[in-house]
Amino acid sequence: MSVLCRMEVSDGIRELKAELTPYCQARRVLEPDHARALQVCCDLLFQAAKHQEIEIARHVRNSAAAWWNITQEIDRPGTNLALFPIIPRPVPTPDPEGAA
């Protein structure tokens, strides 16, 4: 398996696919040792994917909580936070002389 990194799951699946290629080209029997190795690979990929799911969920929760805290602070009386007003931007018109 690959070294622990952000791409561990996709790299591991690609490596596993490459290991199974000979079984797709000709009729073969999966030996018990190979079946156990396949189970270990799948378990490692599962654990890495689960870890990434947890990290993504934590990041999403933290981002949502930060946004919620900002909106609550804006609504608090006496705060020095304010949203910038939406300023309409002029639409550029093509220059009749062709200059950019």
C-alpha positions as CSV (number, residue, x, y, z in Angstrom):
1,M,0.0,0.0,0.0
2,S,1.0,3.6,-0.5
3,V,2.4,5.8,2.2
4,L,-0.2,7.6,4.3
5,C,-1.2,10.7,2.4
6,R,-4.2,12.6,1.0
7,M,-4.3,10.3,-2.1
8,E,-4.0,7.0,-0.1
9,V,-7.5,5.7,-1.0
10,S,-7.3,6.4,-4.7
11,D,-3.7,5.2,-5.0
12,G,-4.6,2.1,-3.1
13,I,-7.6,1.3,-5.3
14,R,-5.5,1.8,-8.4
15,E,-2.8,-0.6,-7.0
16,L,-5.4,-3.1,-6.1
17,K,-6.9,-2.9,-9.5
18,A,-3.5,-3.5,-11.1
19,E,-3.0,-6.6,-8.8
20,L,-6.4,-8.0,-10.0
21,T,-5.7,-7.5,-13.7
22,P,-4.2,-11.0,-14.3
23,Y,-7.4,-12.5,-12.9
24,C,-9.4,-10.7,-15.6
25,Q,-7.3,-11.9,-18.4
26,A,-7.4,-15.6,-17.7
27,R,-9.3,-18.0,-15.5
28,R,-7.5,-18.3,-12.2
29,V,-8.2,-19.4,-8.7
30,L,-7.7,-16.9,-5.8
31,E,-5.6,-18.7,-3.3
32,P,-6.5,-18.3,0.4
33,D,-3.4,-16.3,1.1
34,H,-4.2,-13.9,-1.7
35,A,-7.8,-13.7,-0.5
36,R,-6.6,-12.7,3.0
37,A,-4.2,-10.1,1.5
38,L,-7.1,-8.7,-0.5
39,Q,-9.2,-8.5,2.7
40,V,-6.3,-6.6,4.4
41,C,-6.0,-4.2,1.4
42,C,-9.8,-3.5,1.5
43,D,-9.7,-3.0,5.2
44,L,-6.8,-0.5,5.0
45,L,-8.6,1.4,2.2
46,F,-11.8,1.4,4.2
47,Q,-10.0,2.8,7.3
48,A,-8.3,5.5,5.2
49,A,-11.6,6.4,3.5
50,K,-13.4,6.6,6.9
51,H,-10.6,8.8,8.3
52,Q,-11.0,11.2,5.3
53,E,-14.8,11.2,5.8
54,I,-14.4,12.2,9.4
55,E,-11.9,14.9,8.6
56,I,-14.2,16.3,5.8
57,A,-17.2,16.3,8.2
58,R,-15.2,18.0,10.9
59,H,-14.1,20.7,8.4
60,V,-17.6,21.3,7.2
61,R,-18.9,21.5,10.8
62,N,-16.2,24.0,11.8
63,S,-16.7,26.1,8.7
64,A,-20.5,26.2,9.3
65,A,-19.9,27.0,13.0
66,A,-17.5,29.8,12.1
67,W,-20.0,31.3,9.7
68,W,-22.7,31.1,12.3
69,N,-20.5,32.8,14.9
70,I,-19.8,35.7,12.5
71,T,-23.5,36.1,11.7
72,Q,-24.3,36.1,15.4
73,E,-21.7,38.7,16.1
74,I,-23.0,41.0,13.3
75,D,-26.4,40.9,14.9
76,R,-25.1,41.7,18.4
77,P,-25.8,45.3,19.4
78,G,-22.6,47.4,19.9
79,T,-20.5,45.2,17.6
80,N,-17.9,46.8,15.3
81,L,-18.6,44.2,12.6
82,A,-20.6,45.2,9.5
83,L,-21.2,43.7,6.1
84,F,-19.9,45.6,3.2
85,P,-22.8,47.1,1.2
86,I,-23.4,45.8,-2.3
87,I,-22.2,48.4,-4.8
88,P,-23.4,48.1,-8.3
89,R,-20.5,47.9,-10.8
90,P,-20.6,49.7,-14.1
91,V,-20.9,47.4,-17.1
92,P,-17.9,48.1,-19.4
93,T,-18.9,49.3,-22.9
94,P,-16.8,48.4,-25.9
95,D,-14.4,51.1,-26.9
96,P,-15.3,52.5,-30.3
97,E,-11.7,52.8,-31.3
98,G,-11.0,49.1,-30.5
99,A,-8.6,49.7,-27.6
100,A,-8.6,47.1,-24.8
